[in-house]
Amino acid sequence: MMMMMMMMMMVVMMMMMMMMMMMGGDDDDDDDDDDDGCDDDDDDGDACGLTLDPNTAHRLLSLSEDHREVKRTGEDQSHPDHPDRFDSQYQVLCREGLTGRCYWEVERRGDVTIGVTYRGITRRGGGDDSMLGGNNKSWNLTCTEDDGGYSAFYNGSETPTPLLSPVPTRVGVYVDRPAGSLSFYRVSPGVGGSSHTLTHIHTFWTTFTQEDLLPGFGFGFWSGSSVSLCGL
């Protein structure tokens, strides 16, 4: 058992080193921040470009024109009927499936859920079978603003994570399908033009099937929270 735990820790450390190397390029001093608070980097590596799928967005979620930001609103957005749309859960998925090894970052505001799910997750009803992290088809990291806490969920089971100070608003996600891992990181800005710093939050270990994997985001009852996909 101890040997297995040590091997898992070594794998996590190696993944963090890979992420830090991928983020290692210096940012140009004259780069401007995007309106969504995300800085665009020129790193390649395992970075993947993502966009939100408007056909999956709950009717109380508003998407930006470029489909890279989603906000929880209190007004019906009059989204047309679609079989892929969540009709009860305040959730939205991305268009692009995850293959091989993929890394992306998001900037969050307020209480949000950052998740990954198989395409076959239920879209109807408000039960666990349609909730990111509430079933065996999806995983999530739930971020709460009041206590600065993060909790990891899979199949309805919660794993609390250590409190991080200051409360992180930018989160990195790394999927390694061949290795069967899904990891979440706090992304902290570098000092004096240095690269961003990654702090490990949690890693799920599983055996992924061949079904499409999609990033997804969820929101609570109150409006005002948002998630922006960061350019890498």
C-alpha positions as CSV (number, residue, x, y, z in Angstrom):
1,M,0.0,0.0,0.0
2,M,2.8,2.4,0.9
3,M,4.6,1.6,-2.3
4,M,1.4,2.4,-4.3
5,M,1.0,5.7,-2.5
6,M,4.6,6.6,-3.2
7,M,4.2,5.8,-6.9
8,M,1.1,7.9,-7.1
9,M,2.9,10.8,-5.4
10,M,5.8,10.5,-7.9
11,V,3.4,10.5,-10.8
12,V,1.6,13.7,-9.5
13,M,5.0,15.4,-9.0
14,M,6.1,14.5,-12.6
15,M,2.8,15.9,-13.9
16,M,3.3,19.1,-12.0
17,M,6.8,19.4,-13.5
18,M,5.5,18.9,-17.0
19,M,2.8,21.6,-16.4
20,M,5.4,24.0,-15.1
21,M,7.7,23.3,-18.1
22,M,4.7,23.9,-20.4
23,M,4.0,27.2,-18.7
24,G,7.7,28.2,-18.7
25,G,7.6,30.8,-21.6
26,D,8.1,34.4,-20.5
27,D,5.2,36.7,-21.2
28,D,5.9,39.8,-23.3
29,D,5.8,42.9,-21.2
30,D,3.6,44.7,-23.8
31,D,0.8,42.0,-23.8
32,D,-2.5,43.3,-22.7
33,D,-4.9,41.3,-20.5
34,D,-8.2,40.1,-22.1
35,D,-11.5,41.5,-20.9
36,D,-12.2,38.2,-19.2
37,G,-9.1,38.5,-16.9
38,C,-7.1,35.8,-18.8
39,D,-3.7,36.4,-20.2
40,D,-2.8,34.9,-23.6
41,D,0.4,32.9,-23.6
42,D,2.2,31.4,-26.7
43,D,2.9,28.1,-25.1
44,D,2.1,24.9,-27.1
45,G,2.7,21.7,-25.2
46,D,-0.6,20.0,-24.3
47,A,-2.6,23.2,-24.2
48,C,-6.0,22.8,-25.9
49,G,-8.3,25.4,-27.4
50,L,-11.9,25.2,-26.1
51,T,-15.2,26.9,-26.8
52,L,-18.5,26.5,-25.0
53,D,-21.3,24.7,-26.8
54,P,-24.4,26.9,-26.8
55,N,-26.6,23.9,-27.5
56,T,-25.9,22.5,-24.0
57,A,-26.3,25.7,-22.0
58,H,-29.1,26.0,-19.4
59,R,-31.5,28.8,-20.2
60,L,-30.3,30.9,-17.3
61,L,-26.7,30.9,-18.6
62,S,-25.5,33.7,-20.8
63,L,-22.6,33.0,-23.2
64,S,-20.3,35.6,-24.8
65,E,-20.2,36.0,-28.5
66,D,-17.0,34.1,-28.9
67,H,-18.4,31.3,-26.7
68,R,-15.4,31.6,-24.2
69,E,-17.2,33.0,-21.2
70,V,-20.4,31.9,-19.4
71,K,-22.3,33.8,-16.7
72,R,-25.1,32.7,-14.4
73,T,-27.9,35.1,-14.8
74,G,-31.4,35.5,-13.4
75,E,-33.1,36.0,-16.7
76,D,-34.2,33.4,-19.3
77,Q,-31.8,33.7,-22.3
78,S,-34.4,32.2,-24.6
79,H,-32.1,29.4,-25.8
80,P,-33.9,27.3,-28.5
81,D,-34.9,23.7,-27.6
82,H,-32.2,21.2,-28.1
83,P,-31.7,17.6,-27.0
84,D,-28.2,18.4,-25.7
85,R,-29.4,21.2,-23.4
86,F,-29.5,20.9,-19.6
87,D,-33.0,21.6,-18.7
88,S,-32.6,21.7,-14.9
89,Q,-28.9,21.8,-13.9
90,Y,-27.2,25.2,-14.4
91,Q,-24.5,23.7,-16.6
92,V,-22.8,24.0,-19.9
93,L,-20.3,21.8,-21.8
94,C,-17.6,22.6,-24.3
95,R,-17.7,21.6,-28.0
96,E,-14.3,20.0,-28.2
97,G,-13.7,16.5,-26.9
98,L,-10.5,15.7,-25.0
99,T,-8.1,13.3,-26.5
100,G,-4.6,12.2,-25.4
101,R,-3.2,14.8,-23.0
102,C,-5.0,18.1,-22.6
103,Y,-4.4,21.2,-20.4
104,W,-6.6,24.3,-20.1
105,E,-7.2,27.1,-17.6
106,V,-10.2,29.1,-16.5
107,E,-10.8,32.3,-14.6
108,R,-13.7,32.0,-12.2
109,R,-15.8,34.5,-10.3
110,G,-18.0,33.4,-7.5
111,D,-19.1,29.8,-6.7
112,V,-18.6,27.5,-9.7
113,T,-18.1,23.9,-10.6
114,I,-15.3,23.0,-13.0
115,G,-15.7,19.5,-14.4
116,V,-15.1,16.8,-17.0
117,T,-17.8,14.5,-18.2
118,Y,-18.6,11.8,-20.7
119,R,-20.8,13.0,-23.5
120,G,-23.5,10.6,-22.4
121,I,-24.3,12.4,-19.2
122,T,-28.1,12.9,-18.7
123,R,-29.4,16.3,-19.8
124,R,-32.9,16.1,-18.3
125,G,-33.9,16.5,-14.7
126,G,-32.2,17.8,-11.6
127,G,-31.0,14.6,-10.1
128,D,-27.4,13.3,-9.6
129,D,-27.4,11.6,-13.0
130,S,-27.3,15.0,-14.7
131,M,-25.0,16.8,-12.2
132,L,-21.3,17.1,-12.9
133,G,-19.6,15.0,-10.2
134,G,-22.8,13.4,-9.1
135,N,-22.5,10.2,-11.1
136,N,-20.0,7.7,-12.6
137,K,-19.9,9.6,-15.9
138,S,-18.3,12.9,-14.5
139,W,-15.9,14.5,-12.1
140,N,-15.7,18.0,-10.7
141,L,-13.9,20.5,-8.6
142,T,-16.4,22.7,-6.7
143,C,-15.2,26.2,-5.8
144,T,-16.9,28.1,-3.1
145,E,-16.2,31.8,-2.5
146,D,-17.2,32.3,1.1
147,D,-14.8,29.9,2.8
148,G,-12.3,29.7,0.0
149,G,-12.7,25.9,-0.1
150,Y,-12.5,23.4,-2.9
151,S,-14.1,20.0,-2.9
152,A,-13.6,17.2,-5.5
153,F,-16.6,15.1,-6.4
154,Y,-17.0,11.9,-8.3
155,N,-20.2,9.7,-8.3
156,G,-21.6,11.8,-5.5
157,S,-18.7,11.2,-3.2
158,E,-16.9,14.3,-1.9
159,T,-13.2,14.7,-1.2
160,P,-12.3,17.9,0.6
161,T,-9.1,19.6,-0.5
162,P,-6.7,21.8,1.6
163,L,-7.6,25.4,1.9
164,L,-5.5,27.7,-0.3
165,S,-4.7,31.3,0.6
166,P,-5.2,33.6,-1.1
167,V,-8.4,32.2,-2.6
168,P,-7.4,31.2,-6.2
169,T,-9.5,32.4,-9.0
170,R,-7.6,30.9,-11.9
171,V,-7.6,27.1,-12.1
172,G,-5.7,24.8,-14.4
173,V,-7.0,21.4,-15.5
174,Y,-4.9,18.6,-17.0
175,V,-6.4,15.4,-18.5
176,D,-4.1,12.5,-19.3
177,R,-6.3,9.9,-20.9
178,P,-3.5,7.2,-21.4
179,A,-2.5,7.5,-17.7
180,G,-6.1,7.7,-16.4
181,S,-5.7,11.0,-14.5
182,L,-7.6,14.2,-14.1
183,S,-5.8,16.9,-12.2
184,F,-6.7,20.4,-10.9
185,Y,-4.2,23.2,-10.1
186,R,-4.2,26.7,-8.7
187,V,-2.6,29.0,-11.1
188,S,-0.7,31.9,-9.5
189,P,0.7,34.8,-11.4
190,G,4.5,35.0,-11.7
191,V,6.6,37.7,-10.1
192,G,8.6,40.1,-12.2
193,G,7.6,38.6,-15.5
194,S,8.3,35.0,-14.5
195,S,6.0,32.2,-15.6
196,H,2.9,31.2,-13.6
197,T,3.1,28.9,-10.6
198,L,1.0,25.8,-10.4
199,T,-0.1,24.4,-7.0
200,H,-1.7,20.9,-7.0
201,I,-5.2,20.8,-5.7
202,H,-6.5,17.3,-6.5
203,T,-6.0,14.4,-8.9
204,F,-8.7,11.8,-9.8
205,W,-7.4,8.4,-11.0
206,T,-9.6,6.2,-13.2
207,T,-9.6,4.1,-16.4
208,F,-11.2,6.3,-19.1
209,T,-13.4,4.5,-21.7
210,Q,-13.4,5.4,-25.4
211,E,-16.5,7.6,-25.0
212,D,-16.0,11.3,-25.7
213,L,-14.8,13.4,-22.7
214,L,-16.0,17.0,-22.5
215,P,-15.1,19.9,-20.2
216,G,-18.1,21.4,-18.4
217,F,-19.0,24.1,-15.9
218,G,-21.8,24.4,-13.4
219,F,-23.3,27.1,-11.2
220,G,-25.4,27.4,-8.1
221,F,-28.8,28.9,-7.3
222,W,-27.6,32.5,-7.1
223,S,-26.8,34.6,-10.2
224,G,-23.6,36.6,-10.8
225,S,-21.0,33.8,-11.0
226,S,-19.0,33.4,-14.2
227,V,-16.3,31.3,-15.9
228,S,-13.9,32.4,-18.6
229,L,-11.7,30.1,-20.8
230,C,-8.2,31.4,-20.8
231,G,-6.0,31.6,-23.9
232,L,-2.7,29.6,-23.6
